[in-house]
């Protein structure tokens, strides 16, 4: 028989049990008063700050410190940036790729009846309206003087060719006359016209004819390269006002002259004594002289002066000197302030650069070529800067040649007198669109090459000639072989 005290004790414990414990379904007293484990200390612990570079909490989706004991800390290998990008380009590699010109396309059809440019063909009016090929040796010479441009469509055809237009035959006859002149006649001319009219290609055709005639060709492919501040420069001693020489560009120009005219310069020797920083043989060839200046930019400018003195020496029975053709493209860039700064931090005018000053001296007629030649300049509307002085000078020359009223210019614009004097007395030749017969011959060449897949009919020629603004060569090419509807 159980004692009454024990039952009383048990009932007292049941009466003092909290209501939370009584609501549980038949709990055991031992289970309610004690637990086999606890997580309170873990949750009350302060979160451990993550280490620098540990991004495990970001990838697991938890907040910082939440379930830190169960987070996965994965170590990710950092990629090698240089290994992913590959070998970095060598110095000058990107510029060479940007200026690379493709002159042949093996996928294009070969035009079998194409004639080559010869000394007889360049004065033959019967070839007008046809496309004739440029001989291989002349192509190499033109490539050396950078006559081919990246923006032109040489890579669409099997071999380089040029359209014989009216101006082409006129230049052929001009070279014939200048070659026969014994007094050394010099023609100074500037090409103007709208964008795509063929000014740069006309300069190329003139240089090709000069090379066929055995002339010395010196070309500045783009005057912008001299003025935008991309080449080193320095003051030239004993000059007033101060002239600035660009040694690296002068060395490049000497290399261009040596590669383009090597067959002629190798037959010419020194005829004078020159004061140069290096010793020279008395019978050294002009080809070797230009090569020495091209290798060392520090002596490039005095070597260029010595070479030019030899080329402009009057020809005699003992000393033979051929005529010279001087060409420059992008004339507007050589008629304004450059991106270079003087020691007083003022912009340097392009005429204060030694090379530009050398060209403008012959453009203005202040210096002449004793053995005759052609001085040809061309404006460019692709990236032409606004030069009011040059525009006024060219409009005055053109109006004077046509016996029209000479414009006086804007009275509120300050014109540069040096620019007005630099083109004084030059001939202005304005290139316009080709005729419909020339356009038909050009389109037939496109069809024979396989780039124009339409029948060249009268209606198609009239349509493309009209769309191209009256036969503008650049627009005609775009409308015929580039535009797709």
C-alpha positions in Angstrom: 0.0 0.0 0.0 1.5 3.3 -1.2 2.0 6.2 1.3 -0.3 9.2 1.0 2.8 11.6 1.3 4.1 10.3 -2.0 0.9 10.9 -3.8 0.8 14.4 -2.3 4.3 15.2 -3.6 3.5 14.0 -7.0 0.3 16.1 -7.2 2.3 19.2 -6.0 4.8 18.8 -8.8 2.0 18.5 -11.4 0.3 21.6 -10.1 3.5 23.7 -10.3 4.4 22.6 -13.9 4.3 25.5 -16.5 1.4 25.6 -18.9 3.7 25.3 -21.8 4.9 22.0 -20.5 1.4 20.8 -19.7 0.3 21.5 -23.3 2.8 19.0 -24.7 1.3 15.6 -25.5 2.2 13.3 -22.6 5.8 14.5 -22.2 8.2 12.7 -20.0 9.6 14.7 -17.1 13.2 13.7 -17.9 12.8 14.9 -21.6 11.2 18.2 -20.6 13.8 19.2 -18.0 16.9 18.3 -20.0 18.1 18.0 -23.6 20.8 15.8 -25.3 22.3 18.8 -27.2 21.9 22.6 -27.6 22.6 25.2 -30.4 22.2 28.4 -28.4 25.9 29.0 -28.0 26.5 28.6 -31.7 23.8 31.1 -32.7 24.9 33.6 -30.1 28.5 33.5 -31.3 29.7 36.6 -33.1 30.2 36.0 -36.9 33.7 35.5 -38.0 34.8 38.2 -40.5 35.6 36.6 -43.9 39.1 36.7 -45.2 40.1 38.9 -48.0 39.4 37.3 -51.3 37.0 34.7 -49.9 33.8 34.8 -51.9 32.2 31.7 -50.6 29.4 33.6 -48.8 28.6 35.4 -52.1 28.3 32.2 -54.1 26.3 30.2 -51.5 23.6 32.8 -51.2 23.8 33.2 -47.4 24.5 36.4 -45.5 27.8 37.0 -43.8 28.0 34.9 -40.6 24.8 32.8 -41.4 25.5 29.1 -41.2 29.2 29.8 -41.3 29.9 26.4 -39.9 28.3 24.7 -42.9 29.4 27.0 -45.7 31.6 25.6 -48.5 34.9 27.4 -49.0 36.0 26.7 -52.5 39.3 28.0 -53.7 39.1 29.2 -57.3 42.2 29.4 -59.4 42.8 32.9 -60.9 43.2 32.9 -64.6 46.4 34.2 -66.2 45.4 37.3 -68.1 48.4 37.2 -70.4 47.8 33.5 -71.2 44.1 34.2 -72.0 44.9 37.1 -74.4 47.9 35.4 -76.0 51.0 37.2 -77.2 50.8 41.0 -77.2 51.4 42.7 -80.5 54.9 43.7 -81.3 55.7 47.4 -81.7 54.4 48.7 -85.0 52.5 45.4 -85.8 49.0 46.9 -85.4 50.0 49.9 -87.5 51.3 47.7 -90.2 48.1 45.7 -90.2 46.0 48.8 -90.3 48.0 50.2 -93.3 48.2 46.8 -95.1 47.1 47.1 -98.8 46.0 44.0 -100.7 46.6 44.4 -104.4 45.6 41.0 -105.7 42.6 38.8 -105.3 43.0 35.2 -106.7 39.2 34.7 -106.4 38.6 37.4 -109.0 38.4 36.5 -112.7 41.4 37.3 -114.8 40.7 39.8 -117.6 42.7 38.3 -120.4 42.3 41.1 -123.0 43.7 43.8 -120.6 46.6 45.8 -121.9 49.5 47.1 -119.9 50.5 50.7 -119.4 53.4 51.6 -121.6 54.9 54.8 -122.8 53.0 54.5 -126.1 49.7 53.5 -124.4 49.6 56.6 -122.1 49.3 58.9 -125.1 46.9 56.8 -127.1 43.5 58.4 -127.2 42.0 55.2 -128.6 42.4 53.6 -125.2 40.1 56.1 -123.5 37.3 54.4 -121.6 39.2 51.2 -121.1 41.0 49.8 -118.0 44.6 49.0 -118.5 46.9 47.1 -116.1 49.9 48.5 -114.3 53.1 46.5 -114.9 54.6 44.5 -112.1 57.8 46.6 -111.6 55.8 49.8 -111.6 53.5 48.3 -109.0 56.5 47.6 -106.7 57.7 51.2 -107.1 54.2 52.6 -106.4 54.0 50.4 -103.3 57.3 51.8 -102.1 56.1 55.4 -102.4 52.8 54.4 -100.7 50.7 55.4 -103.6 48.0 52.8 -102.9 45.5 53.6 -100.2 43.7 51.3 -97.8 40.3 52.8 -98.7 40.6 52.0 -102.4 39.3 48.8 -103.9 42.4 47.2 -105.2 41.7 43.9 -103.3 38.6 43.2 -105.4 40.4 42.5 -108.7 43.0 40.1 -109.9 45.7 42.8 -110.6 45.9 46.6 -110.2 44.5 48.5 -113.1 43.5 52.1 -113.9 40.8 53.7 -116.0 42.0 55.8 -119.0 40.0 59.0 -118.9 40.5 62.3 -120.6 42.9 63.6 -117.9 45.0 60.4 -118.1 45.8 61.0 -121.8 46.5 64.7 -121.0 49.1 63.7 -118.4 50.6 61.3 -120.8 51.1 64.0 -123.4 52.4 66.4 -120.6 55.1 63.9 -119.7 56.1 63.5 -123.3 56.5 67.3 -123.7 58.4 67.7 -120.4 60.8 64.9 -121.3 61.6 66.5 -124.7 62.2 69.9 -123.1 65.9 70.8 -123.0 65.4 74.0 -120.9 64.0 72.2 -117.9 60.4 73.2 -117.9 58.5 72.8 -114.6 54.7 72.5 -114.2 53.2 73.2 -110.9 49.6 72.0 -110.5 47.1 71.3 -107.7 44.1 68.9 -108.1 40.8 69.8 -106.6 37.3 68.2 -106.8 34.6 66.7 -104.8 35.0 63.6 -102.7 35.5 60.4 -104.8 36.3 62.3 -108.0 39.6 60.4 -108.3 42.2 62.9 -107.2 44.4 60.4 -105.4 44.2 57.9 -108.2 45.1 60.6 -110.7 48.3 61.3 -108.7 49.0 57.6 -108.8 48.6 57.5 -112.6 50.9 60.5 -112.9 53.6 58.8 -110.8 53.2 55.6 -112.8 53.9 57.5 -116.0 56.8 59.3 -114.5 58.4 55.9 -113.4 57.9 54.6 -116.9 59.7 57.6 -118.3 62.7 57.1 -115.9 62.0 60.1 -113.7 62.8 60.5 -110.0 59.6 60.3 -108.0 59.4 61.7 -104.4 56.0 61.5 -102.7 54.5 62.5 -99.4 51.5 60.1 -99.3 49.6 62.1 -96.7 50.6 65.5 -95.3 48.5 64.7 -92.2 51.2 62.4 -91.0 53.6 65.4 -90.7 51.3 67.6 -88.7 49.2 65.6 -86.2 52.1 65.1 -83.7 52.8 61.4 -84.3 56.5 61.7 -85.1 59.3 63.2 -83.1 60.6 66.7 -83.9 63.3 69.1 -82.8 64.5 72.6 -83.6 67.0 73.1 -86.4 70.0 75.1 -85.5 70.9 78.4 -87.4 67.4 79.0 -88.7 65.4 82.2 -88.3 62.5 81.8 -87.8 63.1 78.5 -86.1 62.6 75.5 -88.3 61.8 72.1 -86.9 63.1 68.8 -88.3 61.4 65.4 -88.1 64.3 63.0 -88.1 62.3 59.7 -88.1 60.0 60.8 -90.9 63.0 62.1 -93.0 64.7 58.7 -92.6 61.5 57.0 -93.7 61.3 59.3 -96.7 64.9 58.5 -97.7 64.1 54.8 -97.5 61.1 55.4 -99.7 63.2 57.3 -102.3 65.9 54.6 -102.3 63.4 51.7 -102.8 61.3 53.4 -105.4 64.1 54.9 -107.5 66.9 52.4 -106.8 67.5 51.5 -110.4 68.1 55.1 -111.4 70.0 56.3 -108.3 72.4 53.4 -108.5 73.7 54.8 -111.8 74.2 58.3 -110.4 77.2 59.3 -108.4 78.3 62.3 -106.3 79.3 65.3 -108.2 80.0 67.8 -105.3 81.6 67.9 -101.9 79.2 67.9 -99.0 79.8 68.6 -95.3 78.1 65.6 -93.6 78.5 64.1 -90.1 79.9 60.9 -91.6 82.8 60.4 -94.1 81.8 59.5 -97.7 83.5 58.1 -100.6 84.0 60.4 -103.5 82.4 58.0 -106.0 79.5 56.8 -103.8 76.2 56.2 -105.6 73.1 58.3 -104.7 71.3 55.0 -103.9 73.9 54.2 -101.3 73.8 57.8 -99.9 70.0 57.6 -99.4 70.4 54.2 -97.7 72.9 55.6 -95.2 70.5 58.4 -94.2 67.6 56.0 -94.0 69.5 53.8 -91.5 70.4 56.6 -89.1 67.7 59.2 -88.3 70.3 61.5 -86.6 71.9 62.2 -90.0 68.8 61.8 -92.1 68.2 65.6 -92.6 71.7 66.5 -93.8 71.8 63.5 -96.0 68.5 64.5 -97.5 69.8 68.0 -98.2 72.9 66.5 -99.9 70.8 64.1 -101.9 68.5 66.8 -103.1 71.4 69.0 -104.0 72.8 66.3 -106.2 69.4 65.6 -107.8 68.9 69.3 -108.6 72.4 69.8 -110.1 72.0 70.9 -113.7 72.7 68.1 -116.1 75.8 68.2 -118.3 77.5 65.8 -120.7 79.4 64.3 -117.7 76.7 64.5 -115.1 73.3 63.1 -115.9 70.3 64.1 -113.9 66.8 63.0 -114.8 63.6 65.1 -114.2 61.9 65.0 -110.9 58.3 64.6 -109.9 57.3 65.9 -106.5 53.9 64.8 -105.2 51.9 65.5 -102.0 48.4 64.4 -101.0 46.3 66.0 -98.3 47.5 69.6 -99.0 45.2 71.2 -96.5 47.0 69.7 -93.6 50.2 71.4 -94.7 48.6 74.8 -94.6 47.6 75.3 -91.0 48.9 75.0 -87.4 50.1 71.6 -86.4 49.7 69.7 -83.2 53.4 70.4 -82.3 54.3 73.0 -79.7 57.2 75.3 -79.5 59.3 76.0 -76.4 57.0 78.9 -75.6 54.1 76.5 -75.7 52.6 77.9 -78.9 51.4 75.8 -81.8 53.9 75.4 -84.6 52.8 76.3 -88.1 53.2 73.6 -90.8 55.4 75.9 -92.8 57.9 76.0 -89.9 58.5 72.2 -90.4 61.6 71.7 -92.5 60.0 69.0 -94.8 56.8 71.0 -95.4 58.8 74.2 -96.0 60.9 72.3 -98.5 57.7 71.3 -100.5 56.0 74.7 -100.2 59.2 76.4 -101.6 58.8 74.4 -104.8 55.0 74.8 -104.8 55.2 78.6 -104.7 57.9 78.7 -107.4 60.5 80.2 -105.1 62.8 77.3 -106.0 62.8 75.5 -109.3 64.0 72.2 -110.8 66.8 72.8 -113.2 66.3 69.6 -115.1 62.6 70.0 -115.4 59.8 68.1 -113.7 56.2 68.1 -112.3 55.1 69.4 -108.9 51.7 67.9 -108.2 49.6 68.5 -105.1 46.1 67.1 -104.3 43.5 68.1 -101.8 41.5 65.4 -99.9 37.9 65.7 -98.9 38.0 62.5 -96.8 39.5 64.1 -93.8 40.1 67.7 -95.0 40.4 70.4 -92.3 38.9 73.8 -92.8 41.6 76.2 -94.1 39.9 79.4 -95.3 43.3 80.8 -96.6 43.8 77.8 -98.9 40.2 77.9 -100.1 40.5 81.5 -101.0 43.8 81.1 -102.8 42.5 78.2 -104.9 39.3 80.0 -105.8 41.3 83.0 -106.9 43.6 80.9 -109.0 40.6 79.1 -110.6 38.7 82.3 -111.3 41.8 83.9 -112.8 42.3 81.0 -115.2 38.7 81.2 -116.4 38.7 85.0 -116.7 36.0 85.4 -114.0 35.6 87.9 -111.2 38.3 87.2 -108.6 36.9 86.7 -105.1 38.2 88.9 -102.4 37.3 86.8 -99.4 35.5 87.5 -96.1 36.6 90.8 -94.5 35.9 89.3 -91.0 38.3 86.4 -91.5 42.1 86.7 -90.8 43.8 85.0 -93.8 47.3 83.5 -93.5 49.6 85.3 -95.9 52.1 82.5 -96.0 49.4 80.1 -97.3 48.3 82.6 -99.9 51.9 82.9 -101.1 52.7 79.2 -101.1 50.3 78.4 -104.0 50.8 81.6 -105.9 51.0 81.0 -109.7 49.9 77.3 -109.6 47.6 75.7 -112.0 44.3 74.4 -110.6 42.8 71.3 -112.2 39.3 70.4 -111.1 38.3 66.7 -111.6 34.7 66.0 -112.3 32.7 62.9 -113.1 33.5 60.7 -116.1 31.4 60.5 -119.2 28.9 57.7 -119.8 31.3 56.0 -122.3 34.0 55.9 -119.6 31.5 54.7 -117.1 30.5 51.9 -119.5 34.1 50.8 -119.9 34.6 50.7 -116.2 31.5 48.7 -115.6 32.4 46.2 -118.3 35.7 45.7 -116.5 33.8 45.1 -113.3 31.7 42.5 -115.1 34.8 40.8 -116.6 36.4 40.6 -113.2 33.3 38.9 -111.7 32.4 41.6 -109.2 29.4 42.9 -111.2 26.9 40.1 -111.9 24.6 42.0 -114.2 24.4 42.5 -117.9 26.0 45.9 -118.7 23.2 47.4 -120.8 22.4 51.0 -121.7 19.8 51.2 -119.0 22.1 50.0 -116.3 24.9 52.4 -117.3 22.5 55.3 -117.3 21.1 54.3 -113.9 24.5 53.9 -112.2 25.8 57.1 -113.9 22.9 59.1 -112.6 23.0 57.6 -109.1 26.7 58.4 -108.9 26.1 62.1 -109.3 27.1 62.4 -112.9 29.9 59.8 -113.1 31.8 60.5 -109.9 34.2 57.5 -109.9 34.0 56.7 -106.2 30.2 56.9 -106.1 30.0 54.9 -109.4 32.1 52.1 -107.8 29.9 52.1 -104.7 26.7 52.0 -106.7 27.9 49.2 -109.1 29.8 46.7 -106.9 29.3 47.7 -103.3 25.6 48.7 -102.9 23.2 45.8 -102.4 19.4 46.4 -102.5 
